[in-house]
Amino acid sequence: MSEPLTRDDTFERHVHSAAFDKECAAAAAVYSRWIGNGPPSDDSDVDYSSERSNLWETDSSSGVPSVDSSPYDVSKLEAHLYYLGIRGPRRWGPKLIFRTSKDIFPVPSGPEPYCRPMRLLPVYEHHKLGKDNLWATIRSKVVELLDQQNIQHSSVDLVRFSWVEENKDDKDDNDDGDEDSEDNKVDEDIKDVDIKIAPYGTVVTTPVTIWVGVLPDTLTGEKAFHSSNDILDLLKEHDIFDIDVAYRESVARGFSGLELFAPVSDLDPLKAVIDPVTTALGLPIAGLKTLKSQGTMGFYFRAGKVLYAVMARHVLFPEDEGNFPYSYVAGPQKKVVLMGTKAFTNFLISIQGHIGLLNNMITVLEKRAAVLTARSQGSGPNAEQAARELVETQHELSETPTAIKELKKFFVKVKKQWTNPRDRVIGHVVWAPPVGVSATHGYTKDVCVIKLDEKKFLQNFRGNVLDLGPEIDASKFVGLMYPRIGAPSDFDYPDERLLELRGILSAEEMCIPDNKDREGAPMRYVIKRSLTTLTTIGCLNGFESHVRRYFVLGSRDSVEAAIYSYDNDSGPFSRGGDSGSIIVDALGKFVALLTGGTGLSYSSDITFGSPMYWLWEIIEAQFPGANLYFEDDDN
């Protein structure tokens, strides 16, 4: 008589059934939309952007000029489309309020309106601001001027912009369109998917711009005009006449059992899904009691015989718990888990989705093999080529079921052993100073140290290595880090995708470019891997930003390292859920701990971080003998 099936046996049989494959097909439809972009941001990370659609109704409610309109107000189309592309391909940029620049915004017209995409560029040099730390002085004075006029600002950034100016010979002759009617139809015409981007023309780069972010619906064009004059007068006092000023709407936000697996190679069947449960940096993290608030683990260090990890405090300490110093001595622990609720759900979907894609691939390969078999057996001119392609197809066809089998086995293991959040506990918080601002530098102190459960790490532990991930293949990654032929670059794509981190970028180095972009502009590229946006490459700005974050009981000002998106096509450098991830340079030097950004929850304009050269000194003072480099550890 056979033994009765246990619950585990029943589940394993389900995973190998046609019903499970059907579930995987449905998951594949979802998962395929994430590939290259990552899953959507956590639902708890929302801001005013959820009400953005109401702005269109307000802006386009009437074509009649308002009694309160001012000559300094920009048109509806310019307000919403001037910064198109800054948040990613075919996405609206932040809403423009006012600008002093003289370029003329080309009004989209015609049945397929072209709108130029804008690119945000870092600044490394200015003949005045780069000397004697003058930008820090000017930046502080700008904040004072904004406060004097009660302008609720979120950041003061130093930027450049660029765009492609269409050659006149290539433009469609659509200049006779009715401009007023375009403004009246703003709700219908401003759609991300309908905008045609021209790939030709001349690259135009603007002068350096002081870019002021303000809270939504708090600033008029007229008030911004008077404020910009104050700032321009301030610049004139320092004999600076080549800088523009612009205002846009923006909110500064914080982006918030078992052994872990070793990172795997590109040849492993699990390469596309295993990353969230390996010991490489960028692990998705949440508090056991706050599973809906998610972030990313930044880096490891050892002090004595104890293994620690660092991330952003605000991910694990909700505002309603207060902003008090925390040091664990004894009693109940503030436990930290691998993957919050949404991250774990998305993780399961990614495994099933990948299985679904491979099942689809088998169908495609079988059809291809049948066609190639017929061609190779014929007498046509392509018979030999078809025979070679048939061998490759049959090999892939034989390997794919093996990959599916490994993924199903992995899914069963994860579902059985990781579903309970308590089984995903990897450590507990031992030190978390109040979120605040450094008295000397003005940097954000948003840091939390976790004592890790070493038995869950050490067998597969590789130290501070950044897995560059499978989303960007090696050849493309190298091309992104070497965008211009002949431009210097120290980046060398690492074996097994694991970039070993060593060294900390100094304050001086953070201001100096070490590369050039496609157009030849100076650049310092940086890399991070995180929960939501996975692996991204961005541009470190040479001048720091002033940031103001608003809370129920007030606000907090800080100075931040600023990182911009790689280009218009790459999407945002970070999104909600990426807080706490470490940002590194091409050589694997630590650059900054990601603390937040400005813009929408799903697509930031600028990412902010606390410089590592400063942060590591704070950690060393609290943990004497702390060491980032595990091969140097004799314990």
C-alpha positions as CSV (number, residue, x, y, z in Angstrom):
1,M,0.0,0.0,0.0
2,S,1.4,3.4,-1.0
3,E,2.1,6.1,1.5
4,P,-0.4,9.0,1.6
5,L,0.8,12.2,-0.1
6,T,2.0,14.9,2.3
7,R,1.3,18.6,1.7
8,D,4.8,19.1,0.4
9,D,4.5,16.2,-2.1
10,T,1.2,17.6,-3.3
11,F,2.8,21.0,-3.9
12,E,5.7,19.5,-5.8
13,R,3.3,17.5,-8.0
14,H,1.4,20.8,-8.7
15,V,4.7,22.5,-9.7
16,H,5.3,19.8,-12.4
17,S,1.7,19.9,-13.7
18,A,0.0,21.6,-16.7
19,A,-1.9,23.8,-14.3
20,F,1.3,25.3,-12.9
21,D,2.6,25.9,-16.4
22,K,-0.6,27.8,-17.1
23,E,0.1,29.9,-14.0
24,C,3.6,30.5,-15.3
25,A,2.3,31.7,-18.7
26,A,0.2,34.3,-16.9
27,A,3.2,35.3,-14.8
28,A,5.3,35.6,-18.0
29,A,3.0,38.3,-19.3
30,V,3.7,40.3,-16.2
31,Y,7.4,39.4,-15.9
32,S,8.2,40.3,-19.5
33,R,7.2,43.9,-18.8
34,W,9.7,44.0,-15.9
35,I,12.7,42.8,-17.9
36,G,15.3,45.6,-18.1
37,N,13.2,47.9,-15.8
38,G,12.5,45.9,-12.7
39,P,9.2,45.5,-10.9
40,P,7.1,48.5,-10.0
41,S,7.8,50.6,-7.0
42,D,6.3,49.6,-3.6
43,D,2.8,50.8,-3.2
44,S,3.6,52.4,0.1
45,D,6.0,54.8,-1.6
46,V,3.6,57.4,-3.0
47,D,3.5,61.2,-3.2
48,Y,1.8,63.9,-5.1
49,S,2.4,62.1,-8.4
50,S,-0.6,59.9,-7.8
51,E,-2.7,63.1,-8.3
52,R,-0.8,64.2,-11.4
53,S,-3.8,63.5,-13.7
54,N,-5.7,66.2,-11.9
55,L,-3.1,68.7,-13.0
56,W,-4.1,68.1,-16.6
57,E,-7.7,68.8,-15.8
58,T,-6.8,72.0,-14.1
59,D,-4.4,73.2,-16.8
60,S,-6.7,72.4,-19.7
61,S,-10.1,73.3,-18.2
62,S,-10.4,76.4,-20.4
63,G,-8.8,78.0,-23.4
64,V,-9.7,81.5,-22.1
65,P,-6.8,83.3,-20.4
66,S,-7.3,83.5,-16.6
67,V,-7.8,86.9,-14.9
68,D,-4.9,85.9,-12.7
69,S,-2.6,85.0,-15.6
70,S,0.8,86.7,-15.7
71,P,3.1,87.4,-18.6
72,Y,5.7,85.3,-16.8
73,D,3.5,82.1,-16.9
74,V,4.7,79.6,-19.4
75,S,2.2,77.9,-21.8
76,K,0.5,74.7,-20.7
77,L,2.4,72.6,-23.3
78,E,5.8,74.1,-22.4
79,A,5.1,73.6,-18.7
80,H,4.5,69.9,-19.1
81,L,6.8,69.1,-22.1
82,Y,9.8,71.4,-21.8
83,Y,11.6,68.8,-19.6
84,L,10.3,65.8,-21.6
85,G,12.7,62.8,-21.4
86,I,14.5,63.7,-18.1
87,R,12.7,60.9,-16.3
88,G,13.1,58.3,-19.0
89,P,12.2,57.7,-22.6
90,R,8.9,59.3,-23.7
91,R,8.0,60.3,-20.1
92,W,6.9,63.7,-19.0
93,G,9.5,65.6,-17.1
94,P,8.9,67.8,-14.1
95,K,6.5,70.7,-14.6
96,L,8.3,73.9,-15.6
97,I,7.2,77.0,-13.7
98,F,9.7,79.7,-15.0
99,R,13.1,79.9,-16.7
100,T,15.5,82.7,-17.6
101,S,17.0,80.9,-20.5
102,K,16.4,82.4,-24.0
103,D,15.9,79.2,-26.0
104,I,12.5,79.0,-27.7
105,F,10.3,76.0,-26.9
106,P,9.2,74.4,-30.2
107,V,5.4,73.9,-29.9
108,P,4.5,70.4,-31.0
109,S,2.1,70.4,-34.0
110,G,0.7,68.2,-36.7
111,P,-0.9,64.8,-36.6
112,E,2.3,63.2,-35.2
113,P,3.8,66.1,-33.1
114,Y,7.5,66.0,-32.5
115,C,8.7,67.1,-29.1
116,R,12.4,67.4,-28.4
117,P,13.5,65.3,-25.5
118,M,15.7,67.0,-22.9
119,R,18.7,65.5,-21.3
120,L,20.0,66.4,-17.8
121,L,23.8,66.8,-17.6
122,P,26.2,67.1,-14.7
123,V,28.5,70.1,-14.2
124,Y,32.1,69.7,-13.3
125,E,33.6,73.0,-14.1
126,H,32.7,76.7,-13.9
127,H,35.3,79.5,-14.0
128,K,33.9,81.1,-10.8
129,L,31.8,78.6,-8.9
130,G,34.6,75.9,-8.9
131,K,37.0,78.2,-7.0
132,D,37.3,78.5,-3.2
133,N,34.1,76.5,-2.7
134,L,32.1,79.4,-4.0
135,W,29.2,77.2,-5.1
136,A,28.6,76.3,-1.4
137,T,28.3,80.0,-0.6
138,I,26.1,80.8,-3.5
139,R,23.9,77.8,-2.8
140,S,23.3,78.9,0.8
141,K,22.5,82.4,-0.2
142,V,20.0,81.1,-2.8
143,V,18.3,79.2,-0.1
144,E,18.1,82.3,2.1
145,L,16.6,84.3,-0.8
146,L,14.0,81.6,-1.4
147,D,13.1,81.5,2.2
148,Q,12.8,85.3,2.3
149,Q,10.1,85.1,-0.4
150,N,8.5,82.0,1.4
151,I,9.1,79.8,-1.6
152,Q,8.6,76.2,-0.6
153,H,11.6,74.7,-2.3
154,S,12.7,71.1,-2.3
155,S,16.2,71.3,-3.9
156,V,18.7,73.7,-5.4
157,D,20.8,71.9,-8.0
158,L,23.5,72.9,-10.5
159,V,22.8,71.4,-13.9
160,R,23.1,71.7,-17.6
161,F,20.6,70.6,-20.2
162,S,21.0,69.4,-23.8
163,W,18.8,68.4,-26.7
164,V,19.0,67.6,-30.4
165,E,18.0,70.6,-32.6
166,E,16.4,69.3,-35.8
167,N,18.1,70.4,-39.0
168,K,15.9,72.8,-40.8
169,D,16.0,70.8,-44.0
170,D,14.6,67.8,-42.2
171,K,11.7,69.5,-40.5
172,D,8.1,69.0,-41.6
173,D,6.4,72.2,-42.5
174,N,3.8,72.3,-39.8
175,D,4.3,75.8,-38.6
176,D,0.8,76.9,-39.7
177,G,-1.0,75.0,-37.0
178,D,-3.3,76.7,-34.6
179,E,-1.3,77.2,-31.4
180,D,-4.3,78.1,-29.3
181,S,-6.1,74.9,-30.4
182,E,-3.1,72.9,-29.3
183,D,-3.2,74.4,-25.8
184,N,-6.9,73.7,-25.6
185,K,-6.3,70.0,-26.4
186,V,-3.5,69.5,-23.9
187,D,-5.3,66.5,-22.3
188,E,-5.6,64.7,-25.6
189,D,-2.3,65.6,-27.1
190,I,0.2,65.0,-24.2
191,K,0.6,61.3,-24.3
192,D,3.9,59.5,-23.7
193,V,3.4,56.9,-26.4
194,D,2.5,59.4,-29.2
195,I,5.6,61.5,-29.2
196,K,7.9,61.1,-32.1
197,I,11.6,61.5,-31.3
198,A,13.9,62.6,-34.1
199,P,17.4,60.9,-34.1
200,Y,19.1,63.5,-36.1
201,G,20.2,67.1,-35.8
202,T,22.7,69.2,-33.8
203,V,23.3,68.7,-30.1
204,V,22.6,71.9,-28.2
205,T,24.0,72.3,-24.6
206,T,22.8,75.1,-22.3
207,P,24.8,77.3,-20.0
208,V,25.0,76.2,-16.4
209,T,21.6,76.5,-14.7
210,I,20.6,76.9,-11.0
211,W,17.7,74.5,-11.0
212,V,15.2,75.1,-8.2
213,G,12.7,72.5,-7.2
214,V,9.5,73.7,-5.5
215,L,6.5,71.9,-4.1
216,P,3.6,71.4,-6.5
217,D,1.1,74.2,-6.9
218,T,3.0,76.6,-4.6
219,L,4.7,78.9,-7.0
220,T,3.5,81.2,-9.8
221,G,5.4,82.3,-12.8
222,E,5.4,85.9,-11.6
223,K,6.8,85.1,-8.1
224,A,9.4,82.9,-9.8
225,F,10.4,85.8,-12.1
226,H,11.1,88.1,-9.1
227,S,12.9,85.3,-7.3
228,S,15.1,84.7,-10.3
229,N,16.0,88.4,-10.5
230,D,17.2,88.2,-6.9
231,I,19.4,85.2,-7.7
232,L,20.8,86.8,-10.8
233,D,21.6,89.9,-8.8
234,L,23.4,87.7,-6.3
235,L,25.4,86.2,-9.1
236,K,26.3,89.6,-10.4
237,E,27.8,90.5,-7.0
238,H,30.4,87.8,-7.8
239,D,30.8,88.9,-11.4
240,I,28.9,85.9,-12.7
241,F,26.8,86.6,-15.8
242,D,26.7,83.2,-17.6
243,I,24.2,81.2,-15.4
244,D,20.5,80.7,-16.0
245,V,17.9,80.1,-13.3
246,A,14.9,77.8,-13.7
247,Y,12.1,76.5,-11.4
248,R,10.3,73.2,-11.6
249,E,7.8,71.3,-9.4
250,S,9.5,68.5,-7.5
251,V,9.4,66.7,-4.1
252,A,12.4,65.3,-2.2
253,R,11.7,61.9,-0.9
254,G,13.4,59.0,0.8
255,F,13.3,55.9,-1.5
256,S,12.3,53.5,0.8
257,G,16.4,30.9,8.6
258,L,18.2,29.8,5.6
259,E,21.5,30.3,4.1
260,L,21.7,32.8,1.3
261,F,22.9,31.5,-2.1
262,A,26.2,32.3,-3.8
263,P,26.0,34.5,-6.9
264,V,25.8,32.5,-10.1
265,S,27.4,32.8,-13.5
266,D,25.7,33.8,-16.8
267,L,25.5,30.1,-17.7
268,D,23.4,29.2,-14.7
269,P,19.7,28.6,-15.4
270,L,18.9,30.6,-12.3
271,K,20.8,33.7,-13.4
272,A,17.7,35.8,-14.2
273,V,15.9,35.2,-10.9
274,I,18.3,34.3,-8.0
275,D,19.9,37.8,-7.4
276,P,17.5,38.8,-4.5
277,V,18.7,35.8,-2.3
278,T,22.5,35.8,-2.9
279,T,25.2,37.3,-0.7
280,A,26.1,40.0,-3.3
281,L,25.3,43.6,-2.5
282,G,21.9,45.1,-3.3
283,L,19.8,42.7,-1.2
284,P,16.1,43.8,-0.8
285,I,15.5,44.5,2.9
286,A,12.5,45.3,5.2
287,G,11.8,45.2,8.9
288,L,10.0,42.2,10.3
289,K,7.3,44.4,11.7
290,T,7.3,46.9,8.8
291,L,7.1,44.5,5.8
292,K,5.5,47.1,3.5
293,S,8.4,49.5,3.8
294,Q,11.2,48.2,1.6
295,G,14.8,49.3,0.8
296,T,18.2,47.9,-0.2
297,M,21.2,46.8,1.8
298,G,24.2,48.9,1.0
299,F,27.4,47.2,2.1
300,Y,29.1,44.9,4.6
301,F,31.8,45.5,7.1
302,R,33.4,43.6,9.9
303,A,34.4,44.8,13.4
304,G,36.3,42.2,15.4
305,K,34.6,38.9,14.7
306,V,31.2,40.4,13.9
307,L,29.7,40.8,10.4
308,Y,27.6,43.9,9.9
309,A,25.6,45.5,7.1
310,V,24.7,49.2,6.4
311,M,21.5,50.7,5.0
312,A,19.3,53.8,5.3
313,R,17.6,54.2,8.7
314,H,14.3,55.5,7.3
315,V,13.5,52.2,5.6
316,L,13.4,50.4,9.0
317,F,12.2,53.2,11.3
318,P,8.8,54.6,10.2
319,E,8.1,58.3,11.1
320,D,5.5,57.3,13.7
321,E,8.2,55.6,15.8
322,G,9.9,59.0,16.3
323,N,13.4,60.1,15.4
324,F,15.3,58.8,18.5
325,P,18.7,57.3,18.8
326,Y,18.7,53.5,18.8
327,S,21.4,51.2,20.2
328,Y,20.7,47.6,20.9
329,V,21.8,46.4,24.3
330,A,19.4,43.6,25.4
331,G,15.8,42.6,25.1
332,P,13.5,42.4,22.0
333,Q,15.4,42.9,18.8
334,K,14.4,45.0,15.8
335,K,14.7,42.2,13.3
336,V,15.5,42.6,9.6
337,V,14.2,40.3,6.9
338,L,15.2,39.6,3.3
339,M,12.5,40.9,1.1
340,G,9.3,42.6,2.3
341,T,5.8,41.5,1.3
342,K,5.8,43.0,-2.2
343,A,9.4,42.1,-3.0
344,F,8.8,38.5,-2.1
345,T,5.6,38.3,-4.1
346,N,7.5,39.8,-7.1
347,F,10.3,37.4,-6.6
348,L,7.9,34.4,-6.9
349,I,6.3,36.0,-10.0
350,S,9.8,36.5,-11.6
351,I,10.6,32.7,-11.2
352,Q,7.2,31.6,-12.6
353,G,7.4,34.3,-15.3
354,H,10.8,33.0,-16.4
355,I,9.5,29.4,-16.5
356,G,6.6,30.7,-18.7
357,L,9.0,32.4,-21.1
358,L,11.1,29.3,-21.4
359,N,8.0,27.2,-22.0
360,N,7.1,29.6,-24.8
361,M,10.7,29.3,-26.1
362,I,10.3,25.5,-26.4
363,T,7.3,26.0,-28.7
364,V,9.3,28.5,-30.9
365,L,12.3,26.3,-31.0
366,E,10.3,23.2,-32.0
367,K,8.8,25.1,-34.9
368,R,12.2,26.5,-36.0
369,A,13.7,23.0,-35.8
370,A,11.0,21.6,-38.1
371,V,11.5,24.4,-40.7
372,L,15.3,24.0,-40.6
373,T,15.1,20.2,-40.9
374,A,13.1,20.5,-44.1
375,R,15.5,23.1,-45.5
376,S,18.6,21.1,-44.6
377,Q,17.3,18.0,-46.3
378,G,16.5,19.9,-49.5
379,S,18.7,20.9,-52.4
380,G,18.4,24.6,-52.1
381,P,21.3,27.1,-51.8
382,N,20.7,27.5,-48.1
383,A,20.8,23.8,-47.1
384,E,24.2,23.9,-45.5
385,Q,23.4,27.0,-43.5
386,A,20.1,25.5,-42.4
387,A,22.0,22.4,-41.2
388,R,24.3,24.5,-39.1
389,E,21.4,26.5,-37.6
390,L,19.6,23.2,-36.9
391,V,22.4,21.9,-34.8
392,E,22.4,25.1,-32.7
393,T,18.6,25.0,-32.4
394,Q,18.5,21.4,-31.3
395,H,21.2,22.1,-28.7
396,E,19.1,25.0,-27.3
397,L,16.0,22.8,-27.4
398,S,17.8,20.2,-25.4
399,E,19.1,22.7,-22.8
400,T,15.8,24.6,-22.2
401,P,13.9,21.7,-20.4
402,T,16.9,21.4,-18.0
403,A,16.7,25.0,-17.2
404,I,12.9,24.8,-16.6
405,K,13.5,21.8,-14.3
406,E,16.1,23.7,-12.2
407,L,13.8,26.8,-12.0
408,K,10.9,24.6,-10.8
409,K,13.1,23.0,-8.2
410,F,14.3,26.4,-7.0
411,F,10.6,27.7,-6.9
412,V,9.7,24.7,-4.6
413,K,12.6,25.4,-2.3
414,V,11.8,29.1,-2.0
415,K,8.1,28.6,-1.6
416,K,8.6,26.0,1.2
417,Q,11.4,27.5,3.1
418,W,11.1,31.3,2.6
419,T,7.4,32.1,2.6
420,N,7.2,32.8,6.3
421,P,8.9,36.2,6.9
422,R,10.5,34.9,10.1
423,D,12.4,32.4,8.0
424,R,13.8,35.3,6.1
425,V,15.2,37.1,9.1
426,I,18.9,37.8,8.4
427,G,19.9,39.9,11.5
428,H,18.8,42.8,13.8
429,V,19.5,46.5,14.1
430,V,22.3,47.4,16.6
431,W,22.8,51.1,15.9
432,A,20.7,53.8,14.2
433,P,21.4,57.4,15.1
434,P,18.5,59.9,14.5
435,V,18.1,61.0,10.9
436,G,19.8,64.4,10.8
437,V,22.3,66.6,9.2
438,S,26.1,66.9,9.7
439,A,27.0,70.2,11.4
440,T,30.2,70.5,9.4
441,H,29.2,69.3,5.8
442,G,25.4,69.5,5.9
443,Y,25.2,65.9,4.7
444,T,22.3,63.6,5.6
445,K,23.0,61.2,8.4
446,D,20.4,58.5,7.4
447,V,22.3,55.3,8.4
448,C,21.4,52.1,10.2
449,V,23.8,49.2,11.1
450,I,22.6,45.6,11.2
451,K,24.3,42.7,12.9
452,L,24.0,39.8,10.5
453,D,23.3,36.2,11.3
454,E,26.6,34.9,10.0
455,K,25.6,31.3,9.5
456,K,23.2,32.5,6.8
457,F,26.0,34.3,4.9
458,L,29.5,32.8,5.4
459,Q,29.3,29.7,3.4
460,N,28.6,31.7,0.2
461,F,30.0,35.0,1.3
462,R,32.1,37.0,-1.2
463,G,32.5,40.3,0.7
464,N,31.7,43.6,-0.8
465,V,31.0,42.7,-4.4
466,L,28.4,44.2,-6.7
467,D,26.6,41.8,-9.0
468,L,26.1,43.8,-12.2
469,G,23.1,41.6,-13.0
470,P,21.8,39.9,-16.1
471,E,19.7,42.7,-17.4
472,I,22.5,44.5,-19.2
473,D,24.7,42.1,-21.1
474,A,28.5,42.4,-20.8
475,S,29.1,43.9,-24.3
476,K,26.4,46.6,-23.8
477,F,27.6,47.4,-20.3
478,V,31.2,48.0,-21.6
479,G,29.7,50.2,-24.4
480,L,27.8,52.3,-21.8
481,M,31.0,52.7,-19.7
482,Y,33.1,53.5,-22.9
483,P,30.5,55.6,-24.8
484,R,33.1,57.5,-26.9
485,I,35.9,56.0,-28.9
486,G,39.2,57.2,-27.6
487,A,37.8,58.5,-24.3
488,P,39.6,57.2,-21.2
489,S,37.8,54.7,-19.0
490,D,39.1,52.5,-16.2
491,F,36.2,50.1,-16.2
492,D,36.9,46.4,-16.8
493,Y,33.9,44.1,-16.9
494,P,34.5,41.7,-14.1
495,D,34.5,37.9,-14.1
496,E,31.1,36.4,-13.2
497,R,29.6,39.9,-13.2
498,L,30.9,40.5,-9.7
499,L,32.6,43.9,-9.3
500,E,34.9,43.9,-6.3
501,L,34.6,47.1,-4.3
502,R,37.8,48.6,-2.9
503,G,38.7,52.2,-2.0
504,I,36.5,55.2,-1.3
505,L,36.2,58.1,-3.7
506,S,37.6,61.2,-2.1
507,A,35.9,64.6,-1.8
508,E,38.3,65.9,-4.5
509,E,37.7,63.0,-6.8
510,M,33.9,63.5,-6.6
511,C,34.3,66.8,-8.3
512,I,36.5,65.6,-11.2
513,P,35.3,63.8,-14.3
514,D,37.2,60.7,-15.5
515,N,35.4,60.0,-18.7
516,K,33.5,61.5,-21.6
517,D,30.0,60.9,-22.9
518,R,29.0,60.3,-26.6
519,E,29.1,64.0,-27.4
520,G,32.5,64.5,-25.7
521,A,31.1,66.2,-22.5
522,P,33.1,65.4,-19.4
523,M,31.6,62.7,-17.2
524,R,32.1,60.5,-14.2
525,Y,29.9,57.4,-14.5
526,V,28.6,55.6,-11.4
527,I,26.9,52.2,-10.9
528,K,24.4,50.8,-8.3
529,R,22.2,47.7,-7.9
530,S,19.1,47.9,-5.9
531,L,15.6,46.4,-5.2
532,T,13.5,48.3,-7.7
533,T,15.6,49.6,-10.6
534,L,18.1,46.7,-10.4
535,T,21.4,47.7,-12.1
536,T,21.7,51.3,-13.4
537,I,24.5,53.5,-14.6
538,G,24.3,57.2,-13.8
539,C,26.3,60.5,-13.9
540,L,27.8,61.9,-10.7
541,N,27.5,65.7,-10.6
542,G,30.6,67.6,-9.8
543,F,28.6,70.1,-7.6
544,E,26.5,69.1,-4.7
545,S,22.8,70.0,-4.2
546,H,20.9,71.6,-1.4
547,V,17.8,69.5,-0.5
548,R,14.8,70.3,1.7
549,R,12.5,67.5,2.8
550,Y,9.1,68.3,4.3
551,F,7.5,66.4,7.2
552,V,4.3,66.8,9.2
553,L,6.0,68.9,11.9
554,G,8.5,70.8,9.8
555,S,11.3,70.3,7.3
556,R,15.0,69.3,7.1
557,D,17.7,70.9,5.0
558,S,20.8,69.0,3.8
559,V,23.6,68.9,1.3
560,E,23.7,65.8,-1.0
561,A,25.8,64.2,-3.7
562,A,23.7,64.3,-6.9
563,I,23.4,61.6,-9.5
564,Y,21.6,62.1,-12.8
565,S,20.3,59.5,-15.2
566,Y,22.6,58.1,-17.9
567,D,20.6,59.5,-20.8
568,N,17.0,59.9,-22.1
569,D,16.7,56.2,-23.0
570,S,18.1,54.6,-19.8
571,G,15.2,55.5,-17.5
572,P,15.7,56.8,-13.9
573,F,18.8,56.0,-11.9
574,S,16.6,55.1,-8.9
575,R,13.0,54.8,-7.7
576,G,11.1,54.0,-4.6
577,G,12.6,51.0,-2.8
578,D,16.2,51.8,-3.8
579,S,17.1,53.6,-0.6
580,G,20.2,52.2,1.2
581,S,21.9,50.9,-1.9
582,I,25.6,51.7,-2.4
583,I,26.7,53.8,-5.4
584,V,30.2,53.0,-6.8
585,D,32.4,54.2,-9.6
586,A,34.0,52.4,-12.5
587,L,36.9,51.1,-10.4
588,G,34.6,49.8,-7.7
589,K,35.3,52.7,-5.3
590,F,32.6,53.5,-2.8
591,V,30.9,56.8,-3.8
592,A,27.7,57.3,-1.7
593,L,24.9,55.7,0.1
594,L,21.6,56.3,-1.7
595,T,19.1,58.2,0.5
596,G,16.4,59.5,-1.8
597,G,15.7,61.8,-4.7
598,T,13.4,64.3,-6.3
599,G,10.5,63.6,-8.7
600,L,7.9,60.9,-9.0
601,S,7.8,57.7,-7.0
602,Y,8.2,55.7,-10.2
603,S,10.7,57.9,-12.0
604,S,13.1,60.3,-10.3
605,D,14.7,63.4,-11.7
606,I,17.8,63.4,-9.5
607,T,19.1,60.8,-7.1
608,F,20.7,61.9,-3.8
609,G,23.3,60.2,-1.6
610,S,25.5,60.7,1.4
611,P,29.2,60.7,0.4
612,M,31.0,57.5,1.6
613,Y,34.2,59.3,2.5
614,W,32.2,61.2,5.2
615,L,29.8,58.3,6.2
616,W,32.6,55.8,6.7
617,E,34.3,58.1,9.2
618,I,31.1,58.1,11.3
619,I,30.8,54.3,11.2
620,E,34.5,53.9,12.1
621,A,34.0,56.2,15.1
622,Q,31.1,54.0,16.4
623,F,32.7,50.7,15.5
624,P,36.5,50.9,16.1
625,G,38.5,48.6,13.9
626,A,35.7,48.4,11.2
627,N,37.0,47.0,8.0
628,L,35.4,47.0,4.5
629,Y,37.9,44.6,3.0
630,F,37.4,41.0,4.1
631,E,40.6,39.6,2.5
632,D,42.5,41.9,4.9
633,D,40.8,40.3,7.9
634,D,43.0,37.8,9.8
635,N,40.2,36.6,12.0
